[in-house]
Amino acid sequence: MHKENSSGSPHASASPRVRHRKRCSTEVLPDPYGSNEANLLVNDNNKYRSMRIRAHSSLWMLAVFSLVVYMGHLCISALIVVIQILMARELFNLLKKAHEDTQLPGFRLLNWHFFFTVMLFAYGRFLSRHFVNTVTSDKLLYQLARGLIKYQMIICYFLYIAGFVWFILTLKKKRYKYQFGQYAWTHMILLLVFAQSSFTVANIFEGIFWFLLPASLIVMNDVAAYFFGFFFGRTPLIKLSPKKTWEGFIGASFATIFSAFLLANILGRYQWLTCPRKDLSVGWLSCDPGPMFKPRYYTLPLWFPVPFPWKEVSIMPVQWHALAIGLFASIIAPFGGFFASGFKRAFNIKDFGDSIPGHGGFTDRMDCQMVMAAFAYIYHQSFIASQFLSIDTILDQILKNLTFEEQEMLYVQLGEQLGLS
């Protein structure tokens, strides 16, 4: 006979079965990145507060940036170097494991050794050549700068080898995987930070225009994408960055290209922004702006709208190039931000840092700028820079690479060739 349970069923087991309630398939789990579509800026109760914080930080950054640009080439370059150091600090800390590092004394110092070695390699040769033009009247400083230029590569190489040997000697049992991971991580940081931002300093000395225009277009694209997405965004653009929308992307593209055309005309009017810097002085620049920055006048066709107040417009040739730069800034450069978003997702973090309220860290702000800097430099060298040697370029090379005695010998030989002696 089966023993009945309290419910009177003869077939029920003596031990009651635990029934698991099936989770409703429509339940939405929290997403640490805010990737649910409901978390888009549309209908978000906190979006206006977030916008105020972001706008306040942006105004402060704009004020500081404007002051640095006003102070000239050297101050802008110094700002880039400081930002690089802060970016490296954020990226070094991203993979840092406190318990691992406590058992590896000096390991963080090794990372910074590689960092400053690459900084010396990236900027040393470039700045030393400009330093020669600054101190050519001082023979001792000239010889010192010339020696640094000549032996800079081997100095940097042996500094790197010293770090390499240091790394091998500090390898510890049961820490190999972590140490080699950090070694590879360090080199990736050096590639991402220096391979791109070194182009920024090169652009600055080609003329502040070639730094300021691309950097401004990235900011304009970011702001325009934010506001277009804020007010009109409905369609998600990419899963890596769930708050980006097609409406914001398309609206920002048109706004950036239009702004590029106008901004190039405004910036191109000032010689201080368009003249290249050949030395490390801090004075104001004055030079022949060149054909790129000289307006050309175009007559409007008869079918142009009648309310248009004039029949002739002036356009600088550089404005047509600015359209290409604006197109890159609006279509390709945002993928630097998408890359950074995927990077942060891989490490389950929202921002690289919290240095800038409403924006995250410096790496969060410079992700697209690094992509843009490389393109601006390559575009300038390919389509803007003269493909032929000018008299100024030849004289510049003579002053950089020849000693005073060699320059005097060249002067005598030129006189003989021209029949002047």
Residue, then its C-alpha position, 0 to 999 in steps of 0.5 A: m500500500h502506498k503511503e499517502n501524503s498530506s495532499g491525499s495523492p498516493h503517487a506523490s513522493a515523500s520528499p516534495r519536489v522543488r519547482h523552479r519558476k521559469r524566468c519570463s523571456t521578456e525580463v530585461l537584465p541590467d547592463p553595466y554599459g547601458s546597452n539596452e535600447a531603453n537606456l538611449l538618451v531618448n526619454d532618459n530622466n537624467k539626460y539633462r543633468s548629464m548634459r549640463i555636467r558635460a557642457h560645463s567641463s567642455l567650456w573649461m577645456l575650451a578655455v584652457f585649450s584656447l589659452v594654450v593655442y594663443m601661447g604658441h607652438l611650444c606650449i601646444s606641443a608641451l600640452i600634447v606631451v602632458i596629455q600623452i603621459l596622462m593617457a599612458r598612466e590611464l592605460f597602464n593602470l587598466l590592466k594593473k592587478a594590485h596583488e600581482d604588482t605588490q610581488l613585482p617591485g619596480f615593474r611599473l618603473l620598467n613600463w615608464h622606462f620604455f615610455f620615456t625611451v620611446m618619447l625620446f626617440a619620437y621627439g628627440r630628433f624632431l625637436s633637436r633639428h629645430f633646436v639647431n636653428t635656434v642656437t646656430s649662433d652659439k657654437l657649443l650648443y650647436q655642436l651639442a645639438r648636432g651630436l644629439i641628432k647624430y647619435q640619438m638613434i643608437i642612444c635610444y636603442f641602447l636605452y631600449i635594450a637596457g629595459f629589455v635586459w631589465f625585464i628578463l632579469t626581473l622575471k619571476k616563477k609563477r608570474y611569467k604569464y602576467q609579466f609577459g602580458q604586461y610587456a606586450w601591453t606596454h608595447m601596444i600602448l606605445l604604438l597607440v599613443f606615440a605612433q599617432s600623437s607624434f604626428t600631432v607635434a609634426n602638424i603643429f610645426e607645419g603650421i598651427f592651422w594643420f593641428l587646429l583644423p583637424a582637432s576642431l573638426i573632431v570636437m565639432n563632430d563629437v558635439a554635433a553627434y551628441f546633440f543630434g542624437f540627444f534630440f533626434g536619436r532613435t536608431p542605434l548605430i553600433k552595438l559597441s557604442p549603444k548610445k550612438t545613433w544613425e541620426g546623430f552620425i548622419g547629422a554630425s557628418f553634414a555639420t562637420i563637413f560644412s564647418a570644415f569649409l567655413l573654419a578653413n576660411i577663418l583660420g587661413r586668414y591669420q599668418w600666425l596660424t598658417c606659417p610653419r615654425k622652423d625653430l623653438s622661438v616663441g615670437w609671432l610668425s609672419c611669412d608669405p602664406g603661399p597659394m593655398f591661403k590666397p583667396r580666389y574669386y569665383t563669379l556666381p552663375l545667373w541661375f543662383p538664387v536672387p536673394f543672395p546679396w553678392k554675385e562673387v565669392s572668394i574661396m581659398p584653395v585650402q578650403w577644398h582640402a578642408l572638405a576632404i579632412g572634414l569628410f574623414a573626421s565625420i566618417i572614419a575618425p569616429f571609428g577610433g571611438f568605436f575601437a575605444s568602446g570595444f576596448k572598454r567592454a573587453f575590460n568591463i569598464k565604462d571609462f578609461g578614467d574619471s579626470i574630466p567630469g562627464h567625459g571620462g579620462f583623457t584617453d576617452r577624449m583623445d581616441c578619435q584625435m589620434v586617428m585624425a592626427a595621422f591622417a592630417y599629417i599624411y594628407h598634408q605631406s601628400f597633397i599640400a607640402s611642396q614636392f620640390l626642394s625650395i631655396d628655404t628648404i635647401l638653406d634649412q638643410i645646410l644649417k642643420n647638417l653642415t658645420f660652420e667650416e663646411q658651410e664656408m667651404l660650400y660658400v667658396q665653391l658656389g662662388e667659384q661655380l658662379g664666377l663670383s670669386 
